[in-house]
């Protein structure tokens, strides 16, 4: 596990980067396809990634506890 939060931290950083890049596309991509893509994919992806990140953090915490218990 890395000091930056392991897999949980990586997922949240990737989500943050995705959101920043997505918002940047709004400057040049302003049609209905963008609206639909945002609604159908990104708005569902964001809470799913946050949930997966929380679960990964819980697993990382449990693994840390197990490791400390067996040493």
C-alpha positions in Angstrom: 0.0 0.0 0.0 1.3 3.4 -0.8 1.2 6.4 1.5 -1.2 8.3 -0.8 -4.2 6.1 0.1 -3.4 3.1 -2.1 -6.1 2.1 -4.6 -8.6 4.3 -2.9 -6.4 7.3 -3.4 -5.7 6.4 -7.0 -9.4 6.0 -7.8 -10.2 9.4 -6.3 -7.4 11.1 -8.1 -8.4 9.5 -11.4 -12.0 10.7 -10.8 -10.9 14.2 -10.0 -8.7 14.3 -13.1 -11.6 13.0 -15.2 -14.0 15.6 -13.9 -11.4 18.4 -14.5 -10.9 17.2 -18.1 -14.6 16.8 -18.7 -15.4 20.3 -17.5 -12.7 21.6 -19.9 -14.4 19.9 -22.8 -17.5 22.0 -22.1 -15.7 25.0 -23.6 -15.7 23.4 -27.0 -18.2 20.6 -26.9 -21.7 22.0 -26.4 -24.1 19.8 -28.2 -26.9 17.3 -27.1 -24.5 14.4 -27.4 -22.4 15.9 -24.6 -25.4 16.4 -22.4 -26.6 12.8 -23.0 -23.1 11.4 -22.4 -22.8 13.3 -19.2 -26.3 12.2 -18.0 -26.0 8.5 -19.1 -22.4 7.8 -18.2 -20.6 10.3 -16.1 -23.3 11.1 -13.6 -23.6 7.4 -12.9 -19.9 6.8 -12.9 -19.1 9.5 -10.3 -21.0 8.0 -7.3 -20.0 4.5 -8.4 -16.3 5.4 -8.2 -16.8 7.1 -4.9 -18.5 4.1 -3.5 -15.7 1.8 -4.8 -13.1 4.1 -3.4 -14.7 3.9 0.1 -14.9 0.1 -0.2 -11.2 -0.1 -1.3 -10.3 2.1 1.7 -12.2 -0.2 4.1 -10.4 -3.3 2.6 -7.1 -1.5 2.9 -7.8 -0.7 6.6 -8.8 -4.3 7.3 -5.7 -5.6 5.6 -3.6 -3.2 7.6 -5.3 -4.5 10.8 -4.8 -8.1 9.9 -1.1 -7.6 9.1 -0.6 -5.8 12.4 -2.5 -8.6 14.3 -0.4 -11.4 12.8 3.0 -9.8 13.4 
